[in-house]
Amino acid sequence: MVDSSERVTVRIPQELLERLKAIQQSKGVPTISDTIREGLDRYVEMNFPPPNIRKVVVDLSRQDNRQLEEFVRDGNSVSVDDAVRSAVREYIRSRVEPVAGAVGRSRRDGESVEASGGSSPP
């Protein structure tokens, strides 16, 4: 299979270039072009996800990020993304199922129950 590519010239501010170089060095990416390609890939993924998926960006503290990476290294998950997806699914189940069960029970009993959808995570 032949991989074709096209050269694109882009001017970017010096400050952005320095930040990209810092990312390149910290991640051990061979070239600045590879770093930019990876960033563009992620940008495209965020803006053109499959129709059944909605991407969500989450900012985590360095400590939380390190803990997630350690969790993955220990074999508890295949990737950080997978660990976060699993955690979100479990959180939603733990918050939605009790509310849905209470609403279902109260409807059978003839009571009215309001479910609060605006509560914030613990």
C-alpha positions in Angstrom: 0.0 0.0 0.0 1.4 3.4 -1.0 1.0 6.2 1.5 0.6 9.5 -0.2 0.9 12.8 1.5 0.8 16.4 0.4 3.1 19.2 1.7 1.2 22.1 3.4 2.9 25.2 4.5 1.5 26.9 7.5 2.8 30.0 9.4 2.4 29.7 13.2 3.4 32.1 16.0 6.8 31.5 17.6 5.2 30.9 21.0 3.0 28.1 19.5 6.0 26.5 17.8 7.9 26.5 21.2 5.0 24.8 22.9 4.8 22.2 20.1 8.5 21.6 20.5 8.1 21.1 24.2 5.3 18.6 23.5 7.6 16.8 21.0 10.4 16.5 23.5 8.2 15.4 26.4 6.4 12.7 24.4 9.6 11.7 22.6 8.1 12.3 19.1 10.8 12.1 16.4 10.0 15.3 14.5 8.0 18.5 14.9 6.0 17.4 11.8 5.0 14.2 13.5 3.9 16.2 16.5 1.8 18.5 14.3 0.3 15.5 12.4 -0.7 13.9 15.7 -2.4 17.2 16.8 -4.2 17.5 13.5 -5.4 13.9 13.8 -6.8 14.6 17.2 -8.4 17.8 15.9 -10.1 16.0 13.1 -11.3 13.2 15.4 -12.8 15.8 17.7 -14.6 17.5 14.9 -15.7 14.5 12.8 -16.5 11.6 15.3 -18.6 8.7 14.1 -22.3 9.7 14.1 -23.1 7.5 17.1 -20.3 9.0 19.3 -19.9 12.4 20.9 -16.4 13.3 22.0 -16.0 15.0 25.3 -12.7 16.7 26.4 -11.9 16.5 30.1 -9.1 18.4 31.8 -7.5 16.4 34.6 -4.9 17.4 37.1 -1.4 16.0 36.7 -2.0 13.8 39.7 -5.2 12.4 38.4 -3.6 11.8 35.0 -0.6 10.1 36.6 -3.0 7.8 38.6 -4.9 6.9 35.4 -1.7 6.1 33.6 -0.5 4.0 36.5 -3.9 2.2 36.5 -3.4 1.4 32.8 0.3 0.3 33.3 -0.9 -2.1 36.1 -3.1 -3.8 33.6 -6.5 -2.5 34.9 -7.5 -1.0 31.6 -6.3 -1.1 28.0 -6.0 2.7 27.8 -6.6 5.9 29.7 -9.5 6.7 27.4 -11.0 3.3 28.1 -10.6 3.7 31.9 -12.3 7.1 31.7 -15.2 5.8 29.6 -15.7 2.9 32.0 -15.6 5.3 35.0 -18.2 7.6 33.4 -20.5 4.6 32.5 -20.3 3.3 36.1 -20.9 6.8 37.5 -24.0 7.3 35.3 -25.3 3.8 36.2 -24.9 4.5 39.9 -26.7 7.9 39.7 -29.4 7.1 37.1 -30.5 3.5 38.1 -31.5 4.4 41.7 -33.5 7.5 40.4 -35.1 5.5 37.6 -35.9 2.7 40.0 -37.5 5.1 42.5 -39.5 6.8 39.7 -40.7 3.4 38.5 -41.7 2.2 42.0 -43.5 5.5 42.8 -45.5 5.4 39.6 -46.6 1.9 40.4 -47.6 3.1 43.9 -49.4 6.1 42.6 -47.0 8.7 44.0 -45.3 11.5 42.3 -41.5 11.7 42.4 -39.3 14.5 40.9 -35.8 13.4 39.7 -33.1 16.1 40.0 -31.0 16.1 36.9 -28.9 19.1 37.9 -26.9 17.7 40.8 -23.2 17.9 40.6 -20.8 15.0 41.0 -19.4 14.4 44.4 
